[in-house]
Structure formats: structure tokens, C-alpha cells
Amino acid sequence: MDGKYANNMKFNADLIIRNANISNHDNSFQADIVIKDGAIARVEKDTLVTGKNEIDVKGMLVTPGAIDSHCHVDQVSSSGVTTADNFLTASRTAAFGGITTIIPFAAQKKGVSLVTTVEEYHTLAHGNSLIDYGFHTIISDLSDDDVSMHMETLIQNGCTSFKVYMTYEAVKLSDRNIIKVLDLARRYKVTVMIHAESHDLLTWLTENLIKNKKIHTRFHAEARPRAIEREAIHRAISMAEVVGARVLIVHVSGKDGVEQLRWARAHNIKVYAETCPQYLTLTSTELDRENFEGAKYCCSPPLRDTESIEALWAAIDEDIIEVYSSDHSVYRFNDINGKKIHGETAPFYKIPMGIPGLATSIPILFSEGVMKRRLSVEKFVSLSSWNAAKLYGLDHCKGRIAKGYDADLVIWDRTAKKVLTHTDIEGVADYSPYEGLEVFGWPSTTIARGEIVCRDNLVCGVPGHGSFLHCKTGREI
């Protein structure tokens, strides 16, 4: 017997995806995907291998499972309110929307070491997630003299990215302390994520709005105009340039922020940037809603304007924005422990900031980007998985359909049309900020490390299937 055929007869695959139109960040082609022990064993046309289970996708598009590298799960906010999601519910929501890896935040509290912080989040996550996960560590306290040692320990243990805030009283760092973090990050060759809003400016504006009894949700955007983000991003760029650190500006929301990033590129300063679905689709007019409905759209930075939406899409096209994430942070609307913790007449500055997005983030990018021809499928893969995999040290196992990579896959039904409504979306949120938005194309099947975790809008993954990911130090995108 021919050696090739004999070898194939000995190989028993767990799952085969046949006749797939495969797209990675750098190529597209047709082939079968052979999966064994949670990994991709072969990618070849008309494979002779047989499997225990097979799916003939008949030319449907198959992309790498998405990586959401910015989401808040089981986290106490700076205002003391805990997000509604735990690792079980968040991972179910993510799987529903084509996400196979999440990297939420381990948020340091004052007086608690970084190592202890991450240990606490390991306890929350272990045995609960349907999909793989990692951690970014939020640094809010540099009073510990051993912060360098703790950072080194975390890096050795697979937590290789850190986040700092330039605002929010409970977590913000001074510029001097941000510089200290950037210097450590430069030494260890890791990425620092920066929430860039000018604290003193937004605080001054908020105080003046309060004095004038302007407390409706519509004034949230007035308290944080585009200049607030612009000033802080420029400051962050300057610090990164001087220190020589690798930074990512998270959730870039407006035209002014994009202009600062473009300026940095023109001056050969490499600063990475991320944006989110709300800033690509929604405007601040949503905050004008009455009966406290505007609270559903309160997030920071706030929603902007149509000019900013177009500027963000242009920045994506120019590779000025390289990463796309949900910034998923769920506070239920009709909940005294959620958006209404201070009542239905609460002023804008007391409303918990954050909106749900894990279930809808990737379908929105696919619909608004690929289906409306703003993005190639390859660019979609770059934004939704590959760039995050590289930046956060996962490109050895995630973000690509190739032999040896984890079998994280999304099968797309490009003929599907869906009007988003929270009652049809998997998750704990009792509303969707994208209610009524029509999306074209939908993830019909989500596969995480070889296991089908969602199919035909039914989540079927098993808690504990997801494992902690030991991130390496990231690489340049």
C-alpha cells in the first residue's frame, strides 16, 4: 500500500471541517481542516483523513476564532460596583459571538500586591470558562517597593501585559508613576495599555456642569469632549517616546485622538491603538434619551459623532488602529446594583460606566467591515485576532489557521441577516446598546480548541474547557 494512504489510515481525527474557504491575516485559500487533540493537525485540500466528526461547510468562510483583548469580567469598578458577568457567563457570551479567547483585567486594589491580585482572578476563572483566557494586570498602586519583582514574577507566570489609567480617582496614576511603569515595561519588553483621558480637565468640566445643574446623561459627552482624549493621548505618546516603551492606547473614540496617533506615526513614534464597536457605529445622540435610557450608552470615553466614526474607519484602513476589542463591561439597566445603583435620576457622573459587547462585537465588525466592503476578510482577521495575538504574546498558538495552532475557528454564514435585540443575545445583560442594528453575516459555529462551543445560536460549551493562557512577551505588529 502507498505510504501516504497507509499513514492516513492510521490517523484518526477528532473533527474535520471540509471544503472551507479559509482566511488568515495574510492569505485566503480553500482546504479541509483536520483537528486532533484540540489542535490543527493538517490543513490540506481534499484530505484523505477521516474523522470521528465531520462538518462539510460547502465553501463557507472559516476564520480564526476572535481574541477579545479588552473586556471586564467579575471586576469591581473604580466606583465600587461589580460587573454583572462572571467567567462562566462572559465566556458563554463570547462563544456566542465568535470569540474563542478573552483577556480580561486583573484589577489591583490599593494595598494589594500585583501577584495577589492575579491569584485572586485565577480563583475566579479556574474551572468556569468555556474558552481560553489570559489576564492583563491593572496597576493602580506603586507604593509597594517590590513592584518590579512582582511584575517580573507575573511575566514569568504568563501575565505579560499591564494597564494604567490617566483618570478615575480610585485607580489613576500620576504621570511620574506612569513613567515608572513604562520604564519597567521597557526593561521587560512588555506592553502597557493606557486609558487616556485628561483627569484634571474632565474633573473641572464636570464640576462646572454640576454647578449649572447640567446632570442629564447627555452631559456625559460634554464633560469628556474630544480634546480630553486628544490631550491625554499626546501626553501618553510623549512619555512612550522618551522612555522607549511599547504602549497601546485603548478604546480610541474620536477624530482628535486619531490625529494624535497619525502625528506620532509621521514622527516615527510607534504607538499602538485599539478601538471598539460602539465608536464605529454609535454617536452621542444616544445619550439624549429620556427616562434614564441614556444611561445604557454611558461609557468612557463617551460616544462621539459621525465625523469621528469616519476618522476611525480611515485610521483602521491606514493601520493606525491595529486592535479591535469590545471593552465589554456589563452593568444591568434594571438593577439596583447596576446602572440604577444611585437611582433613576442619578447624575451622569454617578452612573457606572460600561456597556455589553462580547456577543455582538465580532459580528458588528464583520457586518460593518467585510460585508459593507470597508475591510478585506484578511484585514478583519488582523483586527479581530492576529494583531492581538502578536501584541500579547499568543501568536504561537492563537490567531491563525495552520498546523500546530489551537483549533479555534469560526464558521461564518454570510447569507444570514440578524436584527440585534438583547432577548436574542446570549448573556446576562438586560439590554443591548445595539438594539435594532441590522447585521449581515453571522457566526454559525464557534469552535474552541477543537470543541464546538456554540452552534446555530445555541451555546453548548462545557465550563472548564477553557484554560489559562501563558502569554509570552509580545512582538511588534
Beta strands, then each sheet from edge to edge (+ up, - down):
strand 1: 12-23
strand 2: 28-36
strand 3: 39-44
strand 4: 50-56
strand 5: 61-64
strand 6: 66-71
strand 7: 99-107
strand 8: 132-133
strand 9: 136-138
strand 10: 161-165
strand 11: 191-195
strand 12: 246-249
strand 13: 272-275
strand 14: 323-324
strand 15: 409-419
strand 16: 438-448
strand 17: 451-455
strand 18: 458-459
sheet 1: 3+ 2- 1+ 4+
sheet 2: 3+ 2- 1+ 5+ 15- 16+ 17- 18+
sheet 3: 6+ 7+ 8+
sheet 4: 6+ 7+ 9+ 10+ 11+ 12+ 13+ 14+
end
